[in-house]
């Protein structure tokens, strides 16, 4: 039960949606490989990790991604957490429903980075502020960066 990190080969630019999976909220971001940038899209509510699948159907229709990237919450020591296993199951469900390639990206410290980014942009950080979509943005931008580096090494 694991996800590939990168495509075996990639021809040309492509678009991706990323997901910061959680049991209560799932952050979503969209980006493109050409620029390696992403932007927050939304935060979906979830009940025990189960989203409203109709909302995800609409996101797929609206953004037309070529791939999906799911943040994998490893423990800080590199071991797999219980949420890691649930994230992989979520990715498998996404793949089963939408038949798009799904890739996993280590998301350690992405929430902390999202909080820092929001604080930097707004000058404050309230407890209610949603960070999940910004975390998804960071996950996707880190994935694009790692993908680019792996392609450079392969050349």
C-alpha positions in Angstrom: 0.0 0.0 0.0 2.2 2.8 -1.3 2.1 5.5 -3.9 4.7 6.3 -6.5 6.5 9.6 -6.0 6.8 10.6 -9.6 5.7 9.6 -13.1 7.9 7.1 -14.9 8.2 9.6 -17.7 6.5 12.9 -18.4 6.2 14.5 -21.8 5.4 18.2 -21.7 3.8 20.4 -19.1 0.9 19.2 -17.0 -1.5 20.4 -14.4 -2.1 18.8 -10.9 -4.4 19.1 -8.0 -2.9 18.4 -4.6 -4.6 17.3 -1.4 -3.6 17.9 2.2 -5.7 15.0 3.7 -7.2 15.3 7.1 -10.0 13.6 9.0 -11.9 16.9 9.4 -10.6 19.0 6.5 -8.9 18.4 3.2 -7.0 21.3 1.7 -6.8 21.5 -2.1 -4.4 23.4 -4.4 -3.9 23.6 -8.1 -0.6 24.0 -10.0 1.3 23.5 -13.2 4.6 21.9 -13.9 5.7 24.5 -16.5 6.1 27.1 -13.8 6.4 24.8 -10.8 3.9 27.0 -8.9 0.6 26.3 -7.2 -2.2 28.2 -5.6 -4.7 27.4 -2.8 -8.1 26.4 -4.1 -10.3 25.4 -1.2 -10.8 23.5 2.0 -13.2 20.7 1.9 -15.0 19.5 5.0 -14.6 15.8 5.8 -16.3 13.4 8.2 -13.8 11.0 9.6 -11.7 11.5 6.5 -14.6 11.1 4.0 -15.2 14.1 1.8 -18.2 15.1 -0.1 -17.2 13.3 -3.3 -19.5 15.5 -5.4 -17.3 18.4 -4.5 -14.2 16.6 -5.7 -16.0 15.6 -8.9 -16.7 19.4 -9.4 -13.0 20.2 -8.7 -11.8 17.7 -11.3 -14.3 19.1 -13.8 -13.3 22.7 -13.1 -9.5 22.3 -12.9 -9.0 19.4 -15.4 -5.8 18.1 -13.7 -3.6 15.6 -15.4 -2.4 14.2 -12.1 -3.2 14.2 -8.4 -0.7 14.7 -5.6 -1.5 13.6 -2.0 0.4 14.8 1.0 1.8 11.8 3.0 2.1 12.6 6.8 5.1 10.8 7.9 6.1 11.1 11.5 9.1 13.4 12.1 11.3 10.3 12.5 10.3 9.1 9.1 8.0 6.3 10.2 4.5 6.0 8.8 1.7 7.5 10.9 -1.9 6.2 11.1 -2.9 9.2 9.1 -0.3 8.2 6.5 -2.2 4.9 5.9 -5.5 6.8 5.6 -3.9 9.3 3.1 -2.8 6.4 0.9 -6.4 4.9 1.1 -7.7 8.4 0.1 -5.3 8.5 -2.8 -6.4 5.0 -3.9 -10.0 6.1 -3.8 -9.2 9.2 -5.9 -7.5 7.0 -8.5 -10.3 4.5 -8.5 -13.0 7.2 -9.0 -11.2 9.5 -11.5 -8.6 7.2 -13.2 -5.9 9.9 -12.8 -2.4 9.1 -11.8 -1.9 9.7 -8.1 1.5 10.5 -6.5 2.5 10.8 -2.9 4.6 13.6 -1.4 6.2 13.8 2.1 4.3 16.6 3.8 6.2 16.8 7.0 6.1 20.4 8.3 3.9 21.7 5.5 1.3 22.9 8.0 3.9 24.7 10.0 5.2 26.3 6.7 1.6 27.2 5.8 1.1 28.9 9.2 4.3 30.9 8.7 3.3 31.9 5.1 -0.2 33.1 6.3 1.3 35.0 9.2 3.8 36.6 6.8 1.1 37.7 4.4 -1.5 38.8 6.9 0.5 39.8 10.0 -1.7 37.6 12.2 -2.7 34.1 12.8 -6.0 33.2 14.3 -6.9 29.8 15.5 -9.8 29.6 13.1 -7.7 30.5 10.1 -7.7 27.7 7.5 -4.3 26.6 6.5 -5.1 23.3 4.8 -5.3 24.8 1.3 -2.0 26.6 1.8 -0.5 23.4 3.0 -1.7 21.7 -0.2 -0.1 24.5 -2.2 3.2 23.9 -0.4 3.0 20.2 -0.9 2.4 20.6 -4.6 5.2 23.2 -5.1 7.6 21.0 -3.2 6.5 18.1 -5.4 7.2 20.0 -8.6 10.6 21.0 -7.2 11.5 17.4 -6.3 10.2 16.2 -9.7 12.3 18.8 -11.5 15.4 17.7 -9.5 14.8 14.0 -10.2 14.5 14.8 -14.0 17.7 16.7 -13.9 19.6 13.8 -12.2 18.2 11.4 -14.9 19.7 13.5 -17.7 
